[in-house]
Amino acid sequence: QNTPTKDMSGMGLKKTPAGLLRAYVALKGDTIKSALITGDFVESEILFSKIEAGLKWSRLDKGKIAGIIQKTFAGLNRITEPLCWWITKLLSPIIHKI
């Protein structure tokens, strides 16, 4: 998915020290129908795709969402740790606003 869906339920934007980070979420009830994460992190597009796939059709639960993100980043080098933290921080308020 390269663009937000028309039925997007929430969106977040965060300026990080490494660049701009955006997230879009569409819901069906209390389930994440789709998610799109994008920003100035071209080298991280594969990670973003994995997170998006993990979030799709998962329950709207902060702990579950954090677990999906952490699992995606598990075993990667320490350079990616701040990005994991920023994605988790970005998605949390989107989920709580909805």
N, C-alpha and C positions, 0 to 999 in steps of 0.2 A: 504494500500500500504506500503510495507516494504523496497523496494529498488527503487532508481530513475528509471524513465522510460528511454528507449533508445533514445527517441526524446527530452530529456531534453534541455531546451533553456538557462538556467542559474543556477548558484549555488553560494551559499555564505557560508562562514565559519567565526565564531566569537568566540573568547575566552572571556568568561564572568567571573566575580568573582565566579559564581556558577558552572562553567564548560563549556565544549565545546558545541556549538550550530551550526547545519548545516541546510541549506534549499536548496531544489532543486525545480525548477519550469519548467514546460513544457507549451508551448503556442500553440494556434491555432489562428493565426491572432493577434488581440488585446484582446484575451480572454485567461484566465488561464485554460488550459486543465487539469493539475494536479499539485499538490504541495506535497512535502514531507518535514516534519520538524523532525529532530532527534537530539540527543545529549546526554549529561550526565544527563538528567532529567527524569529518569525512572518513577518517581511519576507523571510526567506531560504528559504521553503518551496519556491519554484520552483527555486532552486539545489540544494537537497537532492534534489528529484525528479530533476534532471538527473544528479547524481552517482550516485544509486541506479540509474538506468537505465544509466549507463555501466559501473557495477560488475557489473550482472547478467550472468551467464554469462562473466565475464572470469576469467582465470587468477589464482590466489592468488599474487600477486607484488607485493612492496612497491613496486618501481619503477613497475610498471604502475598500481597503485592511486594512487600519488602523481601520476602523469601524468594520470590521469582527473580527479582533483580539481583539479590546476593548470589543465588545459585548460578545465574548467567555469568557473573564476574568471578566465581570461585576458581582458584587455580591460576588466575591471570597475574601479571606482574603488578607491583605496588604502584606503578604509574597510573593504572586504571582505577585505583581505589577512590580517588576524589570524584571521578565521574560517576561511579556507583552511588556514592553519597549524594551527589547533586541530583541524579535522576530520582532517587527515593524522595528527597526533599521536594522536588518539583511535582511529583505525582500526588503526594500526601494532601496538599490543600485542594487540588482538583477533586479528589475523591470526597473530601469533607464538604465542599461547596455544593455538591450534587444532592 
